[in-house]
């Protein structure tokens, strides 16, 4: 597997990204452009490595079946420029779209998309006809029914009033985002517009994003679709066996529904 680090800029800020390419036999010429999957992390506090390095493991297994991957840090997260306190879902959607543009500029034509947790919001908000297959992991669909409501508690609101941000688990969350997710409330309208094969995975003991969100959203999807509810699984399914299951199912999904596209 070969890794490259494309230069992606938005509004003068650098988005840190890693493009991983599967090995192709040297005798194959011209080398075909493989399918690619864009991996969108959640948060607050998430990075392009994914929860418990899930995206690193996913990248390796995708490469094994001949699929490239692009993972990236949203601004203010991981190694990207910016301050997370300025984060909004609307801007994360713009950042995702900039990454998608880069993927298309690289010549990829068969593109899959995976969003986990809050990363499902920009993934769904920016969903376009370029995407041929989709996977949503413990997705936040109904935002006011998630752990984000901790930011609305009296103690958090006092922080917001005095500091202009809320500090939670070492991450600064700004006023614009807190007001935004209350206003947005849910992204069910984007779910209703999905028209590609979609995989959904969720733990039935998720205390941050209730698994009923996946149950409700799944009912709105057209075929082909697949839903996996993991018994006793908490948010992000961090146990080794759970992650093995997530990687196996997602890789198989994309392998089934992304066709290899020839390079120009």
BANUKE-493057 format. One line per 2 residues: number of its first residue (from 1); their letters; for each residue x, y, z of C-alpha. Coordinates in Angstrom, 1 decimal. Each point is the difference from the previous one (the first is absolute). Layout:
N
NUM	A	X Y Z; ... .
//
This chain:
264
1	XX	0.0 0.0 0.0; 1.3 3.4 -1.0 .
3	XX	-0.9 3.2 2.0; 0.0 3.5 -1.4 .
5	XX	-0.9 3.3 1.8; -1.9 2.2 -2.4 .
7	XX	0.1 3.8 0.5; -3.6 1.0 0.7 .
9	XX	-0.8 3.6 0.8; -3.3 1.7 1.0 .
11	XX	-0.2 3.7 0.7; 3.8 0.1 0.4 .
13	XX	0.1 -2.8 2.6; 1.5 -3.4 -0.6 .
15	XX	-2.0 -3.2 0.4; 2.3 -2.8 1.1 .
17	XX	-0.9 -3.1 -2.1; 1.4 -3.4 -0.8 .
19	XX	-0.7 -1.8 -3.3; 0.8 -3.7 0.2 .
21	XX	0.4 -1.9 -3.3; -0.1 -3.8 -0.4 .
23	XX	3.0 -1.7 -1.5; -0.2 -0.7 -3.8 .
25	XX	2.3 -2.5 -1.7; 2.7 1.9 -1.9 .
27	XX	-0.8 -2.1 -3.1; -3.5 1.5 -0.2 .
29	XX	0.1 3.0 -2.4; -1.7 2.3 -0.1 .
31	XX	-0.7 -0.3 3.6; -3.8 0.1 0.7 .
33	XX	-1.4 2.6 2.3; -1.5 -1.9 2.9 .
35	XX	-3.3 0.8 1.8; 0.5 2.3 3.0 .
37	XX	-1.8 0.5 3.3; -0.1 3.3 1.8 .
39	XX	0.1 -0.4 3.8; -1.7 2.7 2.1 .
41	XX	0.7 0.1 3.7; -2.3 1.1 2.8 .
43	XX	0.5 2.3 3.0; 0.5 2.1 1.9 .
45	XX	3.4 -1.6 0.6; 0.2 -2.2 -3.1 .
47	XX	2.8 -0.2 -2.5; 0.8 -1.6 -3.3 .
49	XX	1.3 -3.1 1.8; -3.6 -0.8 1.0 .
51	XX	-1.1 -1.2 3.5; 2.6 -2.3 1.4 .
53	XX	1.9 0.1 -3.3; -3.0 -1.5 -1.9 .
55	XX	0.7 1.9 -3.2; 3.6 -1.1 0.0 .
57	XX	-1.2 -3.6 0.2; -2.7 0.7 -2.6 .
59	XX	2.6 1.5 -2.4; 2.2 -3.1 0.2 .
61	XX	-2.9 -2.4 -0.7; -1.4 2.1 -2.8 .
63	XX	3.5 0.0 -1.6; 0.1 -3.8 0.3 .
65	XX	-3.1 -0.2 -2.3; 1.3 2.6 -2.5 .
67	XX	-1.8 3.0 1.4; 1.7 3.4 0.7 .
69	XX	-1.0 2.2 2.9; 0.1 3.7 0.9 .
71	XX	-0.2 0.9 3.7; 0.4 3.6 1.3 .
73	XX	-0.2 2.2 3.0; -2.7 2.7 0.2 .
75	XX	1.4 3.4 0.6; 1.0 0.4 3.7 .
77	XX	0.3 -3.8 0.4; 3.1 -2.2 -0.2 .
79	XX	2.7 1.5 -2.2; -2.2 2.4 -2.0 .
81	XX	0.3 3.8 0.4; -2.6 2.0 1.9 .
83	XX	-1.5 0.0 3.4; -2.8 -2.5 0.8 .
85	XX	-1.8 2.7 2.0; -1.0 1.4 -3.4 .
87	XX	-1.5 -3.3 -1.2; -3.5 -0.1 -1.5 .
89	XX	-1.8 -2.8 -1.8; -0.5 2.3 -3.0 .
91	XX	3.7 0.7 -0.3; 0.9 -3.7 0.5 .
93	XX	-2.3 -0.7 -3.0; 2.0 2.5 -2.0 .
95	XX	3.2 -1.7 1.1; -1.3 -3.4 -1.0 .
97	XX	-1.0 1.4 -3.4; 3.5 1.4 -0.5 .
99	XX	1.4 -3.5 0.7; -2.5 -1.5 -2.4 .
101	XX	1.2 2.4 -2.7; 3.6 -1.0 0.7 .
103	XX	-0.9 -3.7 -0.4; -1.7 0.8 -3.4 .
105	XX	3.0 2.1 -1.0; 2.2 -3.0 0.7 .
107	XX	-1.9 -1.9 -2.6; -2.2 -2.3 2.1 .
109	XX	-3.4 -0.8 -1.5; -1.4 -2.8 2.2 .
111	XX	-0.4 1.7 3.4; -1.4 -1.3 3.3 .
113	XX	-0.6 1.9 3.2; 0.1 -1.0 3.6 .
115	XX	-1.1 2.3 2.9; 0.2 -0.8 3.7 .
117	XX	-1.9 1.6 2.8; -0.3 3.8 -0.5 .
119	XX	2.0 -0.4 -3.2; -3.2 -1.4 -1.5 .
121	XX	-1.5 3.5 0.0; 2.5 1.6 -2.5 .
123	XX	0.1 -3.3 -1.9; -3.7 0.0 -0.5 .
125	XX	-0.3 3.8 -0.4; 2.6 -0.1 -2.8 .
127	XX	-1.2 -3.3 -1.6; 0.0 0.3 -3.8 .
129	XX	-0.3 -2.1 -3.1; 3.8 -0.6 0.1 .
131	XX	-0.5 -2.4 2.9; -0.8 -3.6 -1.1 .
133	XX	-0.2 -1.8 3.3; -0.4 1.2 3.6 .
135	XX	0.7 -1.3 3.6; -1.2 1.7 3.1 .
137	XX	1.4 -1.1 3.4; -1.9 0.9 3.1 .
139	XX	-1.2 3.1 -1.8; -1.4 3.1 1.7 .
141	XX	-3.2 0.7 -2.0; -2.2 1.6 2.7 .
143	XX	2.4 2.4 1.7; -2.2 1.0 2.9 .
145	XX	-0.2 -3.7 1.0; 3.8 -0.4 0.5 .
147	XX	2.6 0.8 2.6; 0.4 3.4 -1.6 .
149	XX	-2.7 1.2 2.3; 2.6 0.0 2.8 .
151	XX	0.9 3.4 -1.4; -3.4 1.3 0.9 .
153	XX	0.3 -0.8 3.7; 0.1 3.0 2.4 .
155	XX	3.7 -0.5 0.9; 1.0 -0.1 -3.7 .
157	XX	-2.1 3.0 -0.8; 1.8 1.9 2.8 .
159	XX	3.3 -0.9 -1.6; -1.3 1.2 -3.3 .
161	XX	-1.1 3.3 1.4; 3.2 0.7 1.8 .
163	XX	2.6 -1.4 -2.4; -1.8 0.0 -3.4 .
165	XX	0.6 -3.8 -0.3; -0.5 -3.2 1.9 .
167	XX	2.9 -2.2 1.0; -0.9 -3.6 -0.1 .
169	XX	2.6 -2.9 0.2; 2.7 2.5 -1.0 .
171	XX	-1.9 1.2 -3.1; -1.3 3.6 -0.4 .
173	XX	-3.4 0.1 -1.5; -1.2 3.4 -1.2 .
175	XX	-3.3 1.9 0.2; -0.6 -0.2 -3.8 .
177	XX	-0.1 -3.8 0.1; -2.2 -0.3 3.1 .
179	XX	-2.5 2.4 -1.5; 0.2 -1.8 -3.3 .
181	XX	-0.7 -3.6 1.1; -3.1 1.2 1.9 .
183	XX	-1.2 1.8 -3.2; 0.7 -2.9 -2.3 .
185	XX	-1.5 -2.5 2.4; 0.2 -3.0 -2.4 .
187	XX	1.2 -0.9 -3.5; -2.9 -2.4 -0.8 .
189	XX	-0.7 1.9 -3.2; 3.5 -0.9 -1.3 .
191	XX	-0.6 -3.7 0.9; -3.2 0.1 -2.1 .
193	XX	2.0 1.1 -3.0; 2.5 -3.0 0.1 .
195	XX	-0.2 -2.0 -3.2; 3.1 -2.2 0.3 .
197	XX	0.8 -3.3 1.7; 0.2 0.8 3.7 .
199	XX	1.5 -1.9 3.0; -0.8 1.0 3.5 .
201	XX	1.7 -1.4 3.2; -0.9 1.0 3.6 .
203	XX	0.4 -1.4 3.5; -3.2 -0.6 1.9 .
205	XX	1.5 1.4 3.2; 1.2 3.2 -1.5 .
207	XX	-0.3 2.7 2.7; 1.0 2.9 -2.2 .
209	XX	-2.0 -0.6 -3.1; -2.9 -2.4 0.7 .
211	XX	-0.2 -2.9 -2.5; -3.7 0.8 -0.6 .
213	XX	1.3 2.8 -2.2; 1.4 -2.6 -2.4 .
215	XX	-3.2 -2.1 0.2; -2.1 3.1 -0.9 .
217	XX	2.3 1.2 -2.8; 0.4 -3.5 -1.5 .
219	XX	-3.7 -0.3 -0.5; 0.2 3.1 -2.3 .
221	XX	2.7 -1.5 -2.3; -0.6 -1.7 -3.4 .
223	XX	1.5 -3.4 -0.8; 2.7 -1.2 -0.1 .
225	XX	0.7 0.7 3.6; 1.3 -1.9 3.1 .
227	XX	-0.3 0.7 3.7; 2.1 -1.6 2.7 .
229	XX	-0.9 0.6 3.7; 2.8 -1.2 2.2 .
231	XX	-1.1 -1.5 3.4; 1.3 1.8 3.0 .
233	XX	2.0 2.4 -2.3; 0.7 3.4 1.4 .
235	XX	0.8 3.1 -2.1; 2.8 -0.5 -2.5 .
237	XX	0.1 -3.7 0.6; 3.6 0.1 1.3 .
239	XX	0.4 -3.6 1.0; 2.4 -2.0 -2.2 .
241	XX	-2.7 -2.5 -1.1; -2.4 2.8 -0.7 .
243	XX	2.5 1.9 -2.1; 0.8 -3.1 -1.9 .
245	XX	-3.6 -0.4 -0.9; -0.4 3.6 -1.0 .
247	XX	3.1 -0.1 -2.3; -1.1 -3.3 -1.5 .
249	XX	-3.5 1.1 -0.8; 0.9 3.4 -1.3 .
251	XX	2.8 -1.3 -2.2; -2.3 -2.7 -1.4 .
253	XX	-2.7 2.6 -0.7; 2.3 2.3 -2.0 .
255	XX	1.6 -3.0 -1.7; -3.5 -1.1 -1.2 .
257	XX	-1.3 3.4 -1.1; 3.0 2.0 -1.3 .
259	XX	1.1 -1.0 -3.5; 3.6 0.5 -1.2 .
261	XX	0.3 3.0 -2.2; 2.7 0.4 -2.6 .
263	XX	2.3 3.0 0.2; -0.1 2.5 -2.8 .
//
